């Protein structure tokens, strides 16, 4: 499953914190996918890194970064502070748009677990500036009040055995007013640990991003 990942370690200076990130920009990349991780996860997430490596092979840039500092991540309440995570993603998006290497790229989001809520909240904030969103095993219901403002085409991917999260994603799907799709992968649990299931997630994600980047 693992693919070779090539990236450059960066530091992202925000107003009060400096966040660590891994940036990969393939030659002639037309878009950059920012990864918003779930609670307790980081830029080192093996699942998100695998998906990122697949996107890179398709010519997409990726940025995996820590939404929280190490100190903040130790606090349970901070991990689940969706408003804070959303503000961080917005700030990082603004920062990356100004960097020489990435300022001309279209921006998309990939959110996992609770990170999907911050991705959708940030997509609602930026409107048409975000070209696509993918949620993997996400909790888009945690951004329910912002979902009607999302304009970016949104793909919700859920494991077929993840019954509770399927229900939450269906509620979120009904709130979205943008182009949207709910993809349920059979015989998969929340983390898509079953053989071949994460590969399906990566393939669906790459197709969604490429299709919507090409039409913008």
C-alpha positions in Angstrom: 0.0 0.0 0.0 2.8 2.4 0.9 4.2 4.6 -1.9 7.3 6.6 -1.8 6.5 10.1 -0.7 8.7 13.1 -1.6 8.0 16.4 0.2 9.7 19.4 1.7 9.3 20.1 5.4 8.1 23.7 6.0 7.1 25.9 8.9 3.9 27.9 8.7 4.1 31.1 10.8 0.7 32.3 12.0 -0.1 35.1 14.4 0.4 33.1 17.6 1.9 29.8 16.6 4.2 28.1 14.1 2.8 24.9 12.5 4.8 22.2 10.9 4.0 20.9 7.4 5.1 18.7 4.6 4.7 20.3 1.1 4.9 18.5 -2.2 4.4 20.4 -5.5 4.9 18.2 -8.6 6.1 19.9 -11.7 3.3 21.6 -13.6 0.8 21.0 -10.7 -2.4 22.9 -11.3 -3.8 22.6 -7.9 -2.8 22.1 -4.2 -4.8 19.8 -1.9 -4.6 20.9 1.8 -5.2 18.0 4.3 -7.2 18.6 7.4 -6.5 15.8 9.8 -8.8 14.3 12.4 -8.4 14.6 16.2 -5.2 13.1 17.5 -3.7 12.9 14.0 -1.0 14.9 12.4 0.9 15.5 9.2 2.5 12.1 9.8 -0.8 10.2 9.4 0.0 7.1 7.4 -3.4 7.0 5.8 -3.4 10.6 4.7 0.2 10.3 3.5 -0.8 7.4 1.4 -3.7 9.3 -0.2 -1.3 12.3 -0.7 1.2 10.1 -2.5 -1.5 8.9 -4.9 -2.6 12.5 -5.5 1.0 13.5 -6.2 1.4 10.7 -8.8 -1.6 12.3 -10.5 0.2 15.6 -10.6 -1.5 17.3 -7.7 0.3 19.3 -5.0 -0.3 18.4 -1.4 0.2 20.1 1.9 -0.1 18.0 5.1 0.3 20.1 8.2 -0.4 20.0 11.9 -3.5 22.0 12.8 -2.3 22.1 16.4 1.0 22.5 18.1 2.3 19.6 20.2 1.2 21.4 23.4 -2.3 22.1 22.0 -2.7 18.5 20.8 -2.3 17.2 24.4 -5.6 18.8 25.4 -8.7 16.9 24.6 -10.9 20.0 24.4 -8.5 21.6 21.9 -8.5 18.5 19.6 -12.3 18.8 19.3 -12.5 22.6 19.0 -13.9 22.7 15.4 -14.0 26.5 15.3 -10.3 26.6 16.2 -9.4 24.0 13.6 -11.4 25.8 11.0 -9.7 29.1 11.8 -6.3 27.4 11.5 -7.1 25.9 8.1 -8.3 29.3 6.9 -5.1 31.0 8.1 -2.9 28.3 6.5 -4.9 28.6 3.3 -4.3 32.4 3.2 -0.6 31.9 3.9 0.0 29.2 1.3 -1.8 31.4 -1.3 0.9 34.0 -0.8 3.9 31.8 -1.1 5.9 32.0 -4.4 5.9 28.2 -5.0 2.1 27.9 -4.6 0.4 31.2 -5.0 -0.9 30.4 -8.5 -2.4 27.0 -7.7 -6.0 26.2 -7.3 -6.9 25.1 -3.8 -8.8 22.0 -2.7 -9.3 20.3 0.7 -9.1 16.7 1.9 -10.6 16.2 5.4 -10.5 13.1 7.6 -12.7 12.4 10.6 -13.3 15.7 12.5 -10.9 17.4 10.0 -13.7 17.1 7.5 -15.8 19.6 9.5 -13.0 22.2 9.5 -12.4 21.6 5.7 -16.1 22.3 5.0 -16.2 25.2 7.4 -13.2 26.7 5.6 -14.7 25.9 2.2 -17.8 27.8 3.2 -15.6 30.8 4.2 -13.7 30.9 0.9 -16.6 30.1 -1.4 -15.6 29.7 -5.0 -11.9 30.0 -4.2 -12.0 26.3 -3.2 -12.4 24.0 -6.2 -13.3 20.7 -4.5 -13.6 19.0 -1.1 -13.2 15.3 -0.2 -14.2 13.9 3.2 -12.8 10.5 4.3 -14.7 8.9 7.1 -15.6 12.4 8.1 -17.8 14.2 10.5 -19.3 16.9 8.3 -22.2 17.1 10.7 -20.0 19.0 13.0 -20.1 21.9 10.5 -23.8 21.6 10.0 -24.5 25.3 10.3 -22.1 26.2 7.5 -22.9 23.4 5.0 -25.4 25.4 3.1 -22.7 28.0 2.3 -20.3 25.5 0.7 -20.0 26.0 -3.0 -17.1 23.6 -3.7 -18.1 20.2 -5.2 -18.0 17.8 -2.2 -17.4 14.1 -2.1 -18.3 12.3 1.1 -16.6 8.8 1.5 -17.7 6.5 4.2 -17.1 2.8 5.0 -20.1 0.5 4.6 -19.6 -0.9 8.1 -19.3 2.6 9.7 -23.1 2.7 10.3 -23.2 5.7 12.7 -21.0 7.8 10.5 -23.1 6.9 7.4 -26.1 8.3 9.1 -24.3 11.5 10.0 -23.0 11.9 6.5 -26.5 11.4 5.1 -27.7 14.3 7.3 -24.9 16.5 6.1 -25.4 15.5 2.5 -29.0 16.8 2.7 -27.8 20.1 4.0 -25.3 20.7 1.3 -26.4 22.8 -1.6 -23.4 22.4 -3.9 -22.6 19.6 -6.3 -22.2 16.6 -4.0 -21.9 12.8 -3.8 -22.0 10.3 -1.0 -19.8 7.2 -1.8 -20.1 4.3 0.6 -17.3 1.7 0.2 -18.6 -1.8 1.0 -17.1 -3.9 3.7 -15.0 -1.1 5.1 -14.8 0.2 8.7 -14.1 3.8 9.8 -10.4 3.8 9.1 -10.6 1.8 5.9 -8.0 -0.7 7.3 -9.4 -3.7 5.3 -7.3 -4.8 2.3 -7.7 -2.6 -0.7 -10.1 -0.2 0.9 -7.8 2.8 1.4 -6.7 2.3 -2.2 -10.3 2.8 -3.2 -10.5 6.0 -1.1 -7.4 7.3 -2.8 -8.6 6.5 -6.3 -12.0 8.1 -5.7 -10.4 11.2 -4.2 -7.9 11.6 -7.1 -10.7 11.3 -9.6 -12.9 13.8 -7.8 -10.1 16.4 -7.6 -8.9 15.9 -11.1 -12.4 16.1 -12.6 -13.3 19.3 -10.8 -9.9 21.0 -11.2 -10.1 20.5 -14.9 -13.4 22.3 -15.3 -12.4 25.4 -13.3 
